[in-house]
Amino acid sequence: MIYIDDHIDDFDLQEALASVSAQRRNQALCYRQERDQRLCVAAYRLLHRALMTEYGINEPPQFTYDTNGKPALVGHPDIHFSLSHCRAAVACAVSDRPIGIDIETLDHYSEEVAARVMNDDEMRQILEAPCPNAVFTRLWTMKESRFKLTGDDCGGDIARMLQDSSRYCFTTVNHPQFIVTDCRYQ
């Protein structure tokens, strides 16, 4: 299930910091900018809400990390999650299967950057679209969510990341300010 929170400025940061786990509070306080602290706390709170809703887990989540730095829930190896944030919102996906999620703000894109990270078919889709930045952002979130799912960056060739997309199932949520995509194995 995908959860999204775009009310990043609608909570008292100090109160929220006091309500999260010490582990997450320390992580949030490593950020110098308040916006980054808010995003870190908001993503954690969103995960906590998702775990309560989907699995009835009320205790604040604690993380452990694998050798690649991917987080997992302490005491719940059967629950998979992924977190992401952009300037406007945070996103969370929880599942009983591996999952990846990405959220990106709808900004103007650079055709030069797109040409480096997209393959020919993807570039055609972008250039022929009435709203090229939305297509670019959707494709980018697909690539990022797939990477978060698999940890495989196709040897650094980002343009190839979606070529074997039949192995994956993508769900995209469009919002006027951002696009969210989650990725799961078929």
C-alpha positions as CSV (number, residue, x, y, z in Angstrom):
1,M,0.0,0.0,0.0
2,I,1.2,3.5,-0.8
3,Y,1.0,6.3,1.8
4,I,1.7,9.9,1.0
5,D,1.9,13.0,3.3
6,D,2.2,16.4,1.8
7,H,1.6,18.3,5.1
8,I,5.3,18.6,5.9
9,D,4.8,22.1,7.5
10,D,1.7,21.2,9.5
11,F,3.2,19.8,12.6
12,D,5.3,21.0,15.5
13,L,8.8,19.7,14.8
14,Q,10.0,19.7,18.4
15,E,6.9,17.7,19.5
16,A,7.3,15.3,16.6
17,L,11.0,14.8,17.4
18,A,10.0,13.8,21.0
19,S,7.5,11.3,19.7
20,V,9.8,9.3,17.3
21,S,12.3,6.6,18.3
22,A,15.7,7.8,19.6
23,Q,17.2,6.2,16.5
24,R,15.1,8.3,14.1
25,R,15.4,11.4,16.2
26,N,19.2,11.2,16.1
27,Q,19.1,10.7,12.3
28,A,16.8,13.7,11.9
29,L,19.0,15.9,14.0
30,C,22.0,15.1,11.8
31,Y,20.4,17.3,9.2
32,R,21.3,21.0,9.5
33,Q,18.3,22.3,7.6
34,E,14.9,22.2,9.3
35,R,13.2,21.2,6.1
36,D,15.4,18.0,5.9
37,Q,14.6,17.3,9.6
38,R,10.9,17.6,8.9
39,L,11.1,15.3,5.9
40,C,13.0,12.7,7.9
41,V,10.5,12.8,10.8
42,A,7.5,12.9,8.5
43,A,8.7,9.8,6.6
44,Y,9.1,7.9,9.8
45,R,5.7,9.0,11.2
46,L,4.1,8.0,7.9
47,L,5.8,4.5,8.1
48,H,4.5,4.2,11.7
49,R,1.0,5.1,10.6
50,A,1.2,2.6,7.7
51,L,2.4,-0.2,10.1
52,M,-0.4,0.5,12.5
53,T,-3.0,0.5,9.7
54,E,-1.7,-2.5,7.7
55,Y,-0.3,-4.7,10.5
56,G,-1.6,-3.4,13.8
57,I,1.9,-2.6,15.0
58,N,1.7,0.2,17.5
59,E,5.3,0.4,18.7
60,P,7.6,2.9,17.0
61,P,9.6,1.2,14.3
62,Q,13.2,0.3,14.9
63,F,15.6,-0.2,11.9
64,T,18.4,-2.6,11.2
65,Y,20.5,-2.2,8.0
66,D,21.9,-4.8,5.7
67,T,25.4,-4.5,4.2
68,N,24.2,-2.3,1.4
69,G,22.5,0.1,3.9
70,K,18.9,-1.0,3.1
71,P,16.8,-0.7,6.2
72,A,14.6,-3.4,7.6
73,L,12.2,-3.5,10.6
74,V,13.6,-5.1,13.8
75,G,11.4,-8.0,14.8
76,H,9.4,-8.0,11.6
77,P,11.5,-9.6,8.8
78,D,8.3,-10.5,6.9
79,I,7.3,-6.8,6.5
80,H,9.0,-4.9,3.7
81,F,8.9,-1.1,3.4
82,S,10.4,1.7,1.4
83,L,10.6,5.5,2.1
84,S,11.1,8.4,-0.1
85,H,10.8,12.2,0.0
86,C,11.0,15.3,-2.2
87,R,10.6,18.9,-1.2
88,A,6.8,18.8,-1.2
89,A,6.0,15.4,0.4
90,V,7.0,12.1,1.8
91,A,6.0,8.6,0.6
92,C,6.0,5.2,2.1
93,A,5.1,1.7,0.8
94,V,4.6,-1.3,3.0
95,S,4.1,-4.9,1.8
96,D,4.6,-8.5,2.7
97,R,6.9,-8.7,-0.4
98,P,9.9,-6.6,-1.3
99,I,9.0,-3.1,-2.5
100,G,10.6,0.1,-3.6
101,I,9.1,3.6,-3.8
102,D,10.2,7.0,-5.1
103,I,8.6,10.4,-5.0
104,E,9.8,13.4,-7.1
105,T,8.7,17.0,-7.4
106,L,7.4,17.9,-10.8
107,D,10.1,20.4,-11.9
108,H,11.2,21.5,-15.2
109,Y,13.6,18.9,-16.6
110,S,16.7,19.3,-18.6
111,E,16.7,17.6,-22.0
112,E,20.4,17.2,-21.7
113,V,20.1,15.3,-18.5
114,A,17.2,13.3,-19.8
115,A,19.3,12.2,-22.8
116,R,21.9,10.8,-20.4
117,V,19.5,8.8,-18.2
118,M,16.8,7.7,-20.7
119,N,16.9,5.3,-23.6
120,D,15.7,6.2,-27.1
121,D,12.1,5.0,-26.5
122,E,11.9,6.9,-23.2
123,M,13.2,10.1,-24.9
124,R,10.6,9.7,-27.6
125,Q,7.9,9.4,-25.0
126,I,9.2,12.5,-23.2
127,L,9.6,14.7,-26.4
128,E,6.2,13.7,-27.8
129,A,4.3,14.3,-24.6
130,P,2.2,17.4,-24.0
131,C,3.8,17.7,-20.6
132,P,7.4,16.4,-21.0
133,N,8.5,17.1,-17.4
134,A,5.6,14.8,-16.1
135,V,6.7,12.0,-18.4
136,F,10.3,12.4,-17.5
137,T,9.4,12.4,-13.7
138,R,7.2,9.3,-14.1
139,L,10.0,7.4,-15.8
140,W,12.6,8.6,-13.3
141,T,10.4,7.5,-10.4
142,M,10.0,4.1,-12.1
143,K,13.8,3.8,-12.4
144,E,14.4,4.9,-8.8
145,S,11.7,2.7,-7.3
146,R,13.1,-0.3,-9.3
147,F,16.6,0.4,-8.0
148,K,15.2,0.6,-4.4
149,L,13.5,-2.7,-4.9
150,T,16.4,-4.6,-6.4
151,G,19.6,-2.6,-5.5
152,D,20.7,-3.2,-9.1
153,D,21.7,-0.1,-11.0
154,C,22.3,-2.0,-14.3
155,G,26.1,-1.4,-14.0
156,G,25.5,2.3,-13.8
157,D,23.7,2.4,-17.1
158,I,20.5,4.1,-15.9
159,A,19.1,4.3,-19.4
160,R,18.7,0.4,-19.3
161,M,16.9,0.2,-16.0
162,L,13.4,-0.3,-17.4
163,Q,14.3,-2.5,-20.4
164,D,13.4,-5.7,-18.5
165,S,10.3,-4.1,-16.9
166,S,8.2,-7.2,-17.5
167,R,9.7,-8.6,-14.3
168,Y,8.2,-5.7,-12.3
169,C,4.8,-4.2,-11.5
170,F,4.7,-0.4,-11.2
171,T,2.0,1.7,-9.5
172,T,2.1,5.5,-10.1
173,V,0.3,8.2,-8.3
174,N,0.1,11.6,-10.1
175,H,-0.3,14.8,-8.0
176,P,-0.1,18.4,-9.3
177,Q,3.2,18.9,-7.4
178,F,4.8,15.5,-7.5
179,I,4.7,11.9,-8.9
180,V,5.1,8.7,-6.8
181,T,5.8,5.3,-8.1
182,D,6.2,2.0,-6.3
183,C,7.8,-1.1,-7.8
184,R,7.2,-4.8,-6.9
185,Y,8.2,-8.0,-8.5
186,Q,5.5,-9.5,-10.8
